[in-house]
Every structure is written in structure tokens, then in C-alpha cells.
């Protein structure tokens, strides 16, 4: 599943996100979702989330 639809995501899911600083490189960071930050039902670049580690980025892939 991709991370462009908010209804696919919830706290506790393991995801791969792209941090703002890594947008040009495409480097991804894995972690567990703590909060959903995007309120709209979909977003073309991925739903923005906060990981339990405190990092914020857009979901590129759901790993669970």
C-alpha cells in the first residue's frame, strides 16, 4: 500500500517516510507512526506523519 491515502494509515503502523531534508536524495527513513499530521483524505506526495522517534515526513510506503 502507498501512503497517499489517510484512511490506510493509523498510529502503530510501520512505514517508510521521506524527510523534508531528504526530498532531493530520495533517502527513506523507517519508523512507527505516532501522529497523522495531514488532515485531508489524500495527498499526492504522501500523508505527513510524525514517527515515534519525533521525525516528520511524508509516507512513501506502508511496511506492515
PDB file of N, CA, C, O and CB in Angstrom:
ATOM      1  N   UNK A   1       0.851  -1.195   0.000  1.00  0.00           N
ATOM      2  CA  UNK A   1       0.000   0.000   0.000  1.00  0.00           C
ATOM      3  C   UNK A   1       0.884   1.242   0.000  1.00  0.00           C
ATOM      4  O   UNK A   1       1.990   1.248   0.541  1.00  0.00           O
ATOM      5  CB  UNK A   1      -0.962   0.007   1.232  1.00  0.00           C
ATOM      6  N   UNK A   2       0.363   2.284  -0.620  1.00  0.00           N
ATOM      7  CA  UNK A   2       1.119   3.529  -0.603  1.00  0.00           C
ATOM      8  C   UNK A   2       0.609   4.439   0.513  1.00  0.00           C
ATOM      9  O   UNK A   2      -0.405   4.153   1.150  1.00  0.00           O
ATOM     10  CB  UNK A   2       1.023   4.241  -1.969  1.00  0.00           C
ATOM     11  N   UNK A   3       1.312   5.517   0.733  1.00  0.00           N
ATOM     12  CA  UNK A   3       0.982   6.421   1.828  1.00  0.00           C
ATOM     13  C   UNK A   3       0.258   7.665   1.393  1.00  0.00           C
ATOM     14  O   UNK A   3       0.339   8.693   2.067  1.00  0.00           O
ATOM     15  CB  UNK A   3       2.209   6.808   2.542  1.00  0.00           C
ATOM     16  N   UNK A   4      -0.463   7.601   0.264  1.00  0.00           N
ATOM     17  CA  UNK A   4      -1.149   8.787  -0.247  1.00  0.00           C
ATOM     18  C   UNK A   4      -2.588   8.912   0.244  1.00  0.00           C
ATOM     19  O   UNK A   4      -3.228   9.945   0.044  1.00  0.00           O
ATOM     20  CB  UNK A   4      -1.136   8.769  -1.748  1.00  0.00           C
ATOM     21  N   UNK A   5      -3.101   7.857   0.888  1.00  0.00           N
ATOM     22  CA  UNK A   5      -4.482   7.849   1.376  1.00  0.00           C
ATOM     23  C   UNK A   5      -4.478   7.764   2.898  1.00  0.00           C
ATOM     24  O   UNK A   5      -3.920   6.830   3.474  1.00  0.00           O
ATOM     25  CB  UNK A   5      -5.286   6.663   0.761  1.00  0.00           C
ATOM     26  N   UNK A   6      -5.103   8.744   3.543  1.00  0.00           N
ATOM     27  CA  UNK A   6      -5.073   8.851   5.001  1.00  0.00           C
ATOM     28  C   UNK A   6      -5.752   7.656   5.684  1.00  0.00           C
ATOM     29  O   UNK A   6      -5.327   7.234   6.759  1.00  0.00           O
ATOM     30  CB  UNK A   6      -5.747  10.145   5.438  1.00  0.00           C
ATOM     31  N   UNK A   7      -6.798   7.116   5.064  1.00  0.00           N
ATOM     32  CA  UNK A   7      -7.541   6.021   5.686  1.00  0.00           C
ATOM     33  C   UNK A   7      -6.713   4.726   5.785  1.00  0.00           C
ATOM     34  O   UNK A   7      -7.065   3.828   6.549  1.00  0.00           O
ATOM     35  CB  UNK A   7      -8.817   5.756   4.898  1.00  0.00           C
ATOM     36  N   UNK A   8      -5.620   4.629   5.019  1.00  0.00           N
ATOM     37  CA  UNK A   8      -4.741   3.457   5.096  1.00  0.00           C
ATOM     38  C   UNK A   8      -3.796   3.512   6.289  1.00  0.00           C
ATOM     39  O   UNK A   8      -3.148   2.516   6.613  1.00  0.00           O
ATOM     40  CB  UNK A   8      -3.936   3.331   3.822  1.00  0.00           C
ATOM     41  N   UNK A   9      -3.712   4.668   6.945  1.00  0.00           N
ATOM     42  CA  UNK A   9      -2.720   4.884   7.994  1.00  0.00           C
ATOM     43  C   UNK A   9      -3.355   5.014   9.365  1.00  0.00           C
ATOM     44  O   UNK A   9      -4.478   5.498   9.504  1.00  0.00           O
ATOM     45  CB  UNK A   9      -1.906   6.118   7.694  1.00  0.00           C
ATOM     46  N   UNK A  10      -2.618   4.574  10.378  1.00  0.00           N
ATOM     47  CA  UNK A  10      -3.030   4.771  11.770  1.00  0.00           C
ATOM     48  C   UNK A  10      -1.806   4.636  12.658  1.00  0.00           C
ATOM     49  O   UNK A  10      -0.778   4.108  12.234  1.00  0.00           O
ATOM     50  CB  UNK A  10      -4.138   3.749  12.189  1.00  0.00           C
ATOM     51  N   UNK A  11      -1.916   5.111  13.878  1.00  0.00           N
ATOM     52  CA  UNK A  11      -0.810   5.037  14.828  1.00  0.00           C
ATOM     53  C   UNK A  11      -0.418   3.579  15.047  1.00  0.00           C
ATOM     54  O   UNK A  11      -1.277   2.703  15.150  1.00  0.00           O
ATOM     55  CB  UNK A  11      -1.190   5.709  16.173  1.00  0.00           C
ATOM     56  N   UNK A  12       0.877   3.332  15.115  1.00  0.00           N
ATOM     57  CA  UNK A  12       1.377   1.982  15.349  1.00  0.00           C
ATOM     58  C   UNK A  12       1.822   1.251  14.096  1.00  0.00           C
ATOM     59  O   UNK A  12       2.449   0.197  14.193  1.00  0.00           O
ATOM     60  CB  UNK A  12       0.334   1.183  16.022  1.00  0.00           C
ATOM     61  N   UNK A  13       1.512   1.788  12.914  1.00  0.00           N
ATOM     62  CA  UNK A  13       1.939   1.159  11.657  1.00  0.00           C
ATOM     63  C   UNK A  13       3.422   1.407  11.414  1.00  0.00           C
ATOM     64  O   UNK A  13       3.936   2.481  11.726  1.00  0.00           O
ATOM     65  CB  UNK A  13       1.110   1.694  10.470  1.00  0.00           C
ATOM     66  N   UNK A  14       4.106   0.420  10.859  1.00  0.00           N
ATOM     67  CA  UNK A  14       5.498   0.608  10.436  1.00  0.00           C
ATOM     68  C   UNK A  14       5.473   1.131   9.002  1.00  0.00           C
ATOM     69  O   UNK A  14       4.861   0.534   8.117  1.00  0.00           O
ATOM     70  CB  UNK A  14       6.330  -0.739  10.544  1.00  0.00           C
ATOM     71  N   UNK A  15       6.156   2.267   8.790  1.00  0.00           N
ATOM     72  CA  UNK A  15       6.140   2.919   7.482  1.00  0.00           C
ATOM     73  C   UNK A  15       7.543   3.364   7.075  1.00  0.00           C
ATOM     74  O   UNK A  15       8.466   3.412   7.889  1.00  0.00           O
ATOM     75  CB  UNK A  15       5.188   4.121   7.496  1.00  0.00           C
ATOM     76  N   UNK A  16       7.669   3.683   5.808  1.00  0.00           N
ATOM     77  CA  UNK A  16       8.874   4.282   5.256  1.00  0.00           C
ATOM     78  C   UNK A  16       8.502   5.702   4.850  1.00  0.00           C
ATOM     79  O   UNK A  16       7.592   5.904   4.046  1.00  0.00           O
ATOM     80  CB  UNK A  16       9.445   3.449   4.034  1.00  0.00           C
ATOM     81  N   UNK A  17       9.216   6.701   5.416  1.00  0.00           N
ATOM     82  CA  UNK A  17       8.902   8.091   5.107  1.00  0.00           C
ATOM     83  C   UNK A  17      10.090   8.781   4.434  1.00  0.00           C
ATOM     84  O   UNK A  17      11.231   8.324   4.514  1.00  0.00           O
ATOM     85  CB  UNK A  17       8.503   8.845   6.385  1.00  0.00           C
ATOM     86  N   UNK A  18       9.783   9.883   3.777  1.00  0.00           N
ATOM     87  CA  UNK A  18      10.824  10.729   3.207  1.00  0.00           C
ATOM     88  C   UNK A  18      10.819  12.032   3.994  1.00  0.00           C
ATOM     89  O   UNK A  18       9.831  12.768   3.990  1.00  0.00           O
ATOM     90  CB  UNK A  18      10.597  10.980   1.666  1.00  0.00           C
ATOM     91  N   UNK A  19      11.927  12.310   4.667  1.00  0.00           N
ATOM     92  CA  UNK A  19      12.056  13.542   5.434  1.00  0.00           C
ATOM     93  C   UNK A  19      12.208  14.724   4.484  1.00  0.00           C
ATOM     94  O   UNK A  19      12.672  14.557   3.356  1.00  0.00           O
ATOM     95  CB  UNK A  19      13.258  13.462   6.402  1.00  0.00           C
ATOM     96  N   UNK A  20      11.822  15.911   4.928  1.00  0.00           N
ATOM     97  CA  UNK A  20      11.929  17.120   4.107  1.00  0.00           C
ATOM     98  C   UNK A  20      13.374  17.307   3.613  1.00  0.00           C
ATOM     99  O   UNK A  20      13.598  17.652   2.453  1.00  0.00           O
ATOM    100  CB  UNK A  20      11.467  18.366   4.915  1.00  0.00           C
ATOM    101  N   UNK A  21      14.334  17.080   4.491  1.00  0.00           N
ATOM    102  CA  UNK A  21      15.745  17.266   4.142  1.00  0.00           C
ATOM    103  C   UNK A  21      16.230  16.256   3.099  1.00  0.00           C
ATOM    104  O   UNK A  21      17.228  16.497   2.420  1.00  0.00           O
ATOM    105  CB  UNK A  21      16.603  17.158   5.391  1.00  0.00           C
ATOM    106  N   UNK A  22      15.532  15.139   2.974  1.00  0.00           N
ATOM    107  CA  UNK A  22      15.950  14.068   2.055  1.00  0.00           C
ATOM    108  C   UNK A  22      15.166  14.058   0.750  1.00  0.00           C
ATOM    109  O   UNK A  22      15.312  13.124  -0.038  1.00  0.00           O
ATOM    110  CB  UNK A  22      15.801  12.728   2.731  1.00  0.00           C
ATOM    111  N   UNK A  23      14.341  15.066   0.499  1.00  0.00           N
ATOM    112  CA  UNK A  23      13.491  15.055  -0.694  1.00  0.00           C
ATOM    113  C   UNK A  23      14.303  14.987  -1.986  1.00  0.00           C
ATOM    114  O   UNK A  23      13.891  14.316  -2.933  1.00  0.00           O
ATOM    115  CB  UNK A  23      12.608  16.288  -0.713  1.00  0.00           C
ATOM    116  N   UNK A  24      15.431  15.659  -2.044  1.00  0.00           N
ATOM    117  CA  UNK A  24      16.235  15.646  -3.265  1.00  0.00           C
ATOM    118  C   UNK A  24      16.981  14.330  -3.452  1.00  0.00           C
ATOM    119  O   UNK A  24      17.214  13.911  -4.586  1.00  0.00           O
ATOM    120  CB  UNK A  24      17.224  16.794  -3.245  1.00  0.00           C
ATOM    121  N   UNK A  25      17.358  13.675  -2.362  1.00  0.00           N
ATOM    122  CA  UNK A  25      18.134  12.437  -2.454  1.00  0.00           C
ATOM    123  C   UNK A  25      17.255  11.206  -2.580  1.00  0.00           C
ATOM    124  O   UNK A  25      17.687  10.189  -3.123  1.00  0.00           O
ATOM    125  CB  UNK A  25      19.026  12.297  -1.247  1.00  0.00           C
ATOM    126  N   UNK A  26      16.010  11.285  -2.077  1.00  0.00           N
ATOM    127  CA  UNK A  26      15.121  10.127  -2.111  1.00  0.00           C
ATOM    128  C   UNK A  26      15.392   9.145  -0.985  1.00  0.00           C
ATOM    129  O   UNK A  26      14.815   8.058  -0.963  1.00  0.00           O
ATOM    130  CB  UNK A  26      15.249   9.422  -3.430  1.00  0.00           C
ATOM    131  N   UNK A  27      16.272   9.514  -0.039  1.00  0.00           N
ATOM    132  CA  UNK A  27      16.576   8.647   1.107  1.00  0.00           C
ATOM    133  C   UNK A  27      15.323   8.476   1.966  1.00  0.00           C
ATOM    134  O   UNK A  27      14.576   9.425   2.203  1.00  0.00           O
ATOM    135  CB  UNK A  27      17.745   9.236   1.955  1.00  0.00           C
ATOM    136  N   UNK A  28      15.116   7.258   2.419  1.00  0.00           N
ATOM    137  CA  UNK A  28      13.929   6.978   3.234  1.00  0.00           C
ATOM    138  C   UNK A  28      14.312   6.594   4.651  1.00  0.00           C
ATOM    139  O   UNK A  28      15.399   6.076   4.904  1.00  0.00           O
ATOM    140  CB  UNK A  28      13.096   5.864   2.602  1.00  0.00           C
ATOM    141  N   UNK A  29      13.395   6.860   5.565  1.00  0.00           N
ATOM    142  CA  UNK A  29      13.581   6.560   6.976  1.00  0.00           C
ATOM    143  C   UNK A  29      12.416   5.681   7.420  1.00  0.00           C
ATOM    144  O   UNK A  29      11.257   5.984   7.135  1.00  0.00           O
ATOM    145  CB  UNK A  29      13.671   7.872   7.836  1.00  0.00           C
ATOM    146  N   UNK A  30      12.729   4.592   8.119  1.00  0.00           N
ATOM    147  CA  UNK A  30      11.671   3.698   8.610  1.00  0.00           C
ATOM    148  C   UNK A  30      11.354   4.012  10.062  1.00  0.00           C
ATOM    149  O   UNK A  30      12.220   4.433  10.828  1.00  0.00           O
ATOM    150  CB  UNK A  30      12.088   2.217   8.462  1.00  0.00           C
ATOM    151  N   UNK A  31      10.093   3.798  10.424  1.00  0.00           N
ATOM    152  CA  UNK A  31       9.693   4.021  11.802  1.00  0.00           C
ATOM    153  C   UNK A  31       8.233   3.687  12.022  1.00  0.00           C
ATOM    154  O   UNK A  31       7.529   3.254  11.109  1.00  0.00           O
ATOM    155  CB  UNK A  31       9.958   5.449  12.198  1.00  0.00           C
ATOM    156  N   UNK A  32       7.793   3.897  13.256  1.00  0.00           N
ATOM    157  CA  UNK A  32       6.413   3.616  13.664  1.00  0.00           C
ATOM    158  C   UNK A  32       5.645   4.937  13.755  1.00  0.00           C
ATOM    159  O   UNK A  32       6.119   5.894  14.366  1.00  0.00           O
ATOM    160  CB  UNK A  32       6.373   2.851  15.034  1.00  0.00           C
ATOM    161  N   UNK A  33       4.456   4.983  13.143  1.00  0.00           N
ATOM    162  CA  UNK A  33       3.630   6.202  13.140  1.00  0.00           C
ATOM    163  C   UNK A  33       3.142   6.513  14.555  1.00  0.00           C
ATOM    164  O   UNK A  33       2.613   5.649  15.255  1.00  0.00           O
ATOM    165  CB  UNK A  33       2.419   6.044  12.176  1.00  0.00           C
ATOM    166  N   UNK A  34       3.338   7.782  14.958  1.00  0.00           N
ATOM    167  CA  UNK A  34       2.797   8.255  16.232  1.00  0.00           C
ATOM    168  C   UNK A  34       1.573   9.127  15.991  1.00  0.00           C
ATOM    169  O   UNK A  34       0.542   8.942  16.638  1.00  0.00           O
ATOM    170  CB  UNK A  34       3.866   9.038  17.023  1.00  0.00           C
ATOM    171  N   UNK A  35       1.682  10.096  15.047  1.00  0.00           N
ATOM    172  CA  UNK A  35       0.590  11.027  14.749  1.00  0.00           C
ATOM    173  C   UNK A  35       0.446  11.207  13.250  1.00  0.00           C
ATOM    174  O   UNK A  35       1.432  11.179  12.513  1.00  0.00           O
ATOM    175  CB  UNK A  35       0.830  12.386  15.427  1.00  0.00           C
ATOM    176  N   UNK A  36      -0.799  11.395  12.799  1.00  0.00           N
ATOM    177  CA  UNK A  36      -1.073  11.789  11.409  1.00  0.00           C
ATOM    178  C   UNK A  36      -1.189  13.305  11.393  1.00  0.00           C
ATOM    179  O   UNK A  36      -1.982  13.875  12.142  1.00  0.00           O
ATOM    180  CB  UNK A  36      -2.389  11.102  10.844  1.00  0.00           C
ATOM    181  N   UNK A  37      -0.403  13.962  10.543  1.00  0.00           N
ATOM    182  CA  UNK A  37      -0.385  15.424  10.528  1.00  0.00           C
ATOM    183  C   UNK A  37      -1.179  16.028   9.380  1.00  0.00           C
ATOM    184  O   UNK A  37      -1.584  17.188   9.460  1.00  0.00           O
ATOM    185  CB  UNK A  37       1.027  15.910  10.458  1.00  0.00           C
ATOM    186  N   UNK A  38      -1.412  15.269   8.314  1.00  0.00           N
ATOM    187  CA  UNK A  38      -2.217  15.749   7.185  1.00  0.00           C
ATOM    188  C   UNK A  38      -3.688  15.465   7.477  1.00  0.00           C
ATOM    189  O   UNK A  38      -4.057  14.340   7.814  1.00  0.00           O
ATOM    190  CB  UNK A  38      -1.773  15.070   5.842  1.00  0.00           C
ATOM    191  N   UNK A  39      -4.521  16.489   7.346  1.00  0.00           N
ATOM    192  CA  UNK A  39      -5.954  16.314   7.633  1.00  0.00           C
ATOM    193  C   UNK A  39      -6.771  15.905   6.420  1.00  0.00           C
ATOM    194  O   UNK A  39      -7.838  15.312   6.576  1.00  0.00           O
ATOM    195  CB  UNK A  39      -6.518  17.584   8.194  1.00  0.00           C
ATOM    196  N   UNK A  40      -6.296  16.208   5.205  1.00  0.00           N
ATOM    197  CA  UNK A  40      -7.073  15.875   4.012  1.00  0.00           C
ATOM    198  C   UNK A  40      -7.056  14.362   3.768  1.00  0.00           C
ATOM    199  O   UNK A  40      -6.106  13.695   4.179  1.00  0.00           O
ATOM    200  CB  UNK A  40      -6.519  16.627   2.776  1.00  0.00           C
ATOM    201  N   UNK A  41      -8.075  13.804   3.115  1.00  0.00           N
ATOM    202  CA  UNK A  41      -8.160  12.346   2.920  1.00  0.00           C
ATOM    203  C   UNK A  41      -7.055  11.774   2.027  1.00  0.00           C
ATOM    204  O   UNK A  41      -6.683  10.610   2.173  1.00  0.00           O
ATOM    205  CB  UNK A  41      -9.499  11.996   2.325  1.00  0.00           C
ATOM    206  N   UNK A  42      -6.524  12.591   1.097  1.00  0.00           N
ATOM    207  CA  UNK A  42      -5.423  12.136   0.242  1.00  0.00           C
ATOM    208  C   UNK A  42      -4.436  13.279   0.049  1.00  0.00           C
ATOM    209  O   UNK A  42      -4.768  14.447   0.254  1.00  0.00           O
ATOM    210  CB  UNK A  42      -5.952  11.628  -1.134  1.00  0.00           C
ATOM    211  N   UNK A  43      -3.210  12.922  -0.351  1.00  0.00           N
ATOM    212  CA  UNK A  43      -2.201  13.923  -0.687  1.00  0.00           C
ATOM    213  C   UNK A  43      -1.292  13.325  -1.751  1.00  0.00           C
ATOM    214  O   UNK A  43      -0.812  12.204  -1.582  1.00  0.00           O
ATOM    215  CB  UNK A  43      -1.381  14.367   0.580  1.00  0.00           C
ATOM    216  N   UNK A  44      -1.041  14.045  -2.848  1.00  0.00           N
ATOM    217  CA  UNK A  44      -0.274  13.477  -3.965  1.00  0.00           C
ATOM    218  C   UNK A  44       1.171  13.101  -3.622  1.00  0.00           C
ATOM    219  O   UNK A  44       1.754  12.250  -4.295  1.00  0.00           O
ATOM    220  CB  UNK A  44      -0.260  14.453  -5.095  1.00  0.00           C
ATOM    221  N   UNK A  45       1.761  13.716  -2.591  1.00  0.00           N
ATOM    222  CA  UNK A  45       3.151  13.409  -2.227  1.00  0.00           C
ATOM    223  C   UNK A  45       3.252  12.511  -1.008  1.00  0.00           C
ATOM    224  O   UNK A  45       4.357  12.185  -0.575  1.00  0.00           O
ATOM    225  CB  UNK A  45       3.914  14.686  -1.970  1.00  0.00           C
ATOM    226  N   UNK A  46       2.125  12.105  -0.447  1.00  0.00           N
ATOM    227  CA  UNK A  46       2.116  11.243   0.727  1.00  0.00           C
ATOM    228  C   UNK A  46       1.579  11.986   1.939  1.00  0.00           C
ATOM    229  O   UNK A  46       1.736  13.201   2.056  1.00  0.00           O
ATOM    230  CB  UNK A  46       3.519  10.713   1.013  1.00  0.00           C
ATOM    231  N   UNK A  47       0.952  11.252   2.828  1.00  0.00           N
ATOM    232  CA  UNK A  47       0.395  11.819   4.058  1.00  0.00           C
ATOM    233  C   UNK A  47       1.547  12.135   5.012  1.00  0.00           C
ATOM    234  O   UNK A  47       2.434  11.305   5.210  1.00  0.00           O
ATOM    235  CB  UNK A  47      -0.634  10.835   4.723  1.00  0.00           C
ATOM    236  N   UNK A  48       1.538  13.317   5.596  1.00  0.00           N
ATOM    237  CA  UNK A  48       2.594  13.706   6.525  1.00  0.00           C
ATOM    238  C   UNK A  48       2.312  13.103   7.897  1.00  0.00           C
ATOM    239  O   UNK A  48       1.200  13.213   8.415  1.00  0.00           O
ATOM    240  CB  UNK A  48       2.711  15.250   6.618  1.00  0.00           C
ATOM    241  N   UNK A  49       3.325  12.467   8.481  1.00  0.00           N
ATOM    242  CA  UNK A  49       3.191  11.825   9.784  1.00  0.00           C
ATOM    243  C   UNK A  49       4.371  12.187  10.682  1.00  0.00           C
ATOM    244  O   UNK A  49       5.423  12.618  10.211  1.00  0.00           O
ATOM    245  CB  UNK A  49       3.088  10.298   9.626  1.00  0.00           C
ATOM    246  N   UNK A  50       4.168  12.002  11.985  1.00  0.00           N
ATOM    247  CA  UNK A  50       5.248  12.088  12.961  1.00  0.00           C
ATOM    248  C   UNK A  50       5.520  10.671  13.447  1.00  0.00           C
ATOM    249  O   UNK A  50       4.599   9.957  13.844  1.00  0.00           O
ATOM    250  CB  UNK A  50       4.885  13.053  14.158  1.00  0.00           C
ATOM    251  N   UNK A  51       6.775  10.270  13.415  1.00  0.00           N
ATOM    252  CA  UNK A  51       7.156   8.951  13.905  1.00  0.00           C
ATOM    253  C   UNK A  51       7.353   9.003  15.415  1.00  0.00           C
ATOM    254  O   UNK A  51       7.455  10.085  15.995  1.00  0.00           O
ATOM    255  CB  UNK A  51       8.443   8.452  13.205  1.00  0.00           C
ATOM    256  N   UNK A  52       7.405   7.828  16.056  1.00  0.00           N
ATOM    257  CA  UNK A  52       7.647   7.767  17.496  1.00  0.00           C
ATOM    258  C   UNK A  52       8.992   8.371  17.862  1.00  0.00           C
ATOM    259  O   UNK A  52       9.190   8.807  18.996  1.00  0.00           O
ATOM    260  CB  UNK A  52       7.577   6.328  17.984  1.00  0.00           C
ATOM    261  N   UNK A  53       9.926   8.401  16.900  1.00  0.00           N
ATOM    262  CA  UNK A  53      11.248   8.996  17.131  1.00  0.00           C
ATOM    263  C   UNK A  53      11.200  10.525  17.090  1.00  0.00           C
ATOM    264  O   UNK A  53      12.180  11.186  17.435  1.00  0.00           O
ATOM    265  CB  UNK A  53      12.244   8.483  16.092  1.00  0.00           C
ATOM    266  N   UNK A  54      10.049  11.094  16.661  1.00  0.00           N
ATOM    267  CA  UNK A  54       9.901  12.534  16.579  1.00  0.00           C
ATOM    268  C   UNK A  54      10.147  13.083  15.183  1.00  0.00           C
ATOM    269  O   UNK A  54       9.897  14.263  14.935  1.00  0.00           O
ATOM    270  CB  UNK A  54      10.829  13.187  17.541  1.00  0.00           C
ATOM    271  N   UNK A  55      10.631  12.252  14.266  1.00  0.00           N
ATOM    272  CA  UNK A  55      10.888  12.704  12.900  1.00  0.00           C
ATOM    273  C   UNK A  55       9.570  12.887  12.150  1.00  0.00           C
ATOM    274  O   UNK A  55       8.615  12.139  12.359  1.00  0.00           O
ATOM    275  CB  UNK A  55      11.799  11.700  12.155  1.00  0.00           C
ATOM    276  N   UNK A  56       9.532  13.898  11.266  1.00  0.00           N
ATOM    277  CA  UNK A  56       8.333  14.211  10.496  1.00  0.00           C
ATOM    278  C   UNK A  56       8.645  14.100   9.010  1.00  0.00           C
ATOM    279  O   UNK A  56       9.653  14.624   8.535  1.00  0.00           O
ATOM    280  CB  UNK A  56       7.802  15.628  10.843  1.00  0.00           C
ATOM    281  N   UNK A  57       7.768  13.411   8.282  1.00  0.00           N
ATOM    282  CA  UNK A  57       7.955  13.283   6.839  1.00  0.00           C
ATOM    283  C   UNK A  57       6.700  12.728   6.187  1.00  0.00           C
ATOM    284  O   UNK A  57       5.700  12.456   6.850  1.00  0.00           O
ATOM    285  CB  UNK A  57       9.159  12.385   6.525  1.00  0.00           C
ATOM    286  N   UNK A  58       6.778  12.566   4.866  1.00  0.00           N
ATOM    287  CA  UNK A  58       5.640  12.054   4.110  1.00  0.00           C
ATOM    288  C   UNK A  58       5.800  10.560   3.858  1.00  0.00           C
ATOM    289  O   UNK A  58       6.874  10.091   3.483  1.00  0.00           O
ATOM    290  CB  UNK A  58       5.490  12.809   2.777  1.00  0.00           C
ATOM    291  N   UNK A  59       4.713   9.822   4.070  1.00  0.00           N
ATOM    292  CA  UNK A  59       4.749   8.363   3.918  1.00  0.00           C
ATOM    293  C   UNK A  59       4.915   7.995   2.449  1.00  0.00           C
ATOM    294  O   UNK A  59       4.147   8.438   1.596  1.00  0.00           O
ATOM    295  CB  UNK A  59       3.463   7.717   4.492  1.00  0.00           C
ATOM    296  N   UNK A  60       5.923   7.183   2.166  1.00  0.00           N
ATOM    297  CA  UNK A  60       6.164   6.692   0.826  1.00  0.00           C
ATOM    298  C   UNK A  60       5.664   5.255   0.662  1.00  0.00           C
ATOM    299  O   UNK A  60       5.248   4.844  -0.421  1.00  0.00           O
ATOM    300  CB  UNK A  60       7.647   6.776   0.498  1.00  0.00           C
ATOM    301  N   UNK A  61       5.714   4.496   1.778  1.00  0.00           N
ATOM    302  CA  UNK A  61       5.324   3.091   1.710  1.00  0.00           C
ATOM    303  C   UNK A  61       4.907   2.605   3.093  1.00  0.00           C
ATOM    304  O   UNK A  61       5.495   2.991   4.103  1.00  0.00           O
ATOM    305  CB  UNK A  61       6.480   2.225   1.154  1.00  0.00           C
ATOM    306  N   UNK A  62       3.890   1.758   3.125  1.00  0.00           N
ATOM    307  CA  UNK A  62       3.462   1.107   4.362  1.00  0.00           C
ATOM    308  C   UNK A  62       4.131  -0.250   4.412  1.00  0.00           C
ATOM    309  O   UNK A  62       3.989  -1.045   3.483  1.00  0.00           O
ATOM    310  CB  UNK A  62       1.899   0.977   4.447  1.00  0.00           C
ATOM    311  N   UNK A  63       4.863  -0.527   5.491  1.00  0.00           N
ATOM    312  CA  UNK A  63       5.675  -1.758   5.560  1.00  0.00           C
ATOM    313  C   UNK A  63       4.980  -2.901   6.283  1.00  0.00           C
ATOM    314  O   UNK A  63       5.387  -4.050   6.110  1.00  0.00           O
ATOM    315  CB  UNK A  63       6.984  -1.469   6.249  1.00  0.00           C
ATOM    316  N   UNK A  64       3.957  -2.645   7.078  1.00  0.00           N
ATOM    317  CA  UNK A  64       3.259  -3.721   7.818  1.00  0.00           C
ATOM    318  C   UNK A  64       2.427  -4.579   6.916  1.00  0.00           C
ATOM    319  O   UNK A  64       1.784  -5.520   7.380  1.00  0.00           O
ATOM    320  CB  UNK A  64       2.378  -3.144   8.898  1.00  0.00           C
TER     321      UNK A  64
END
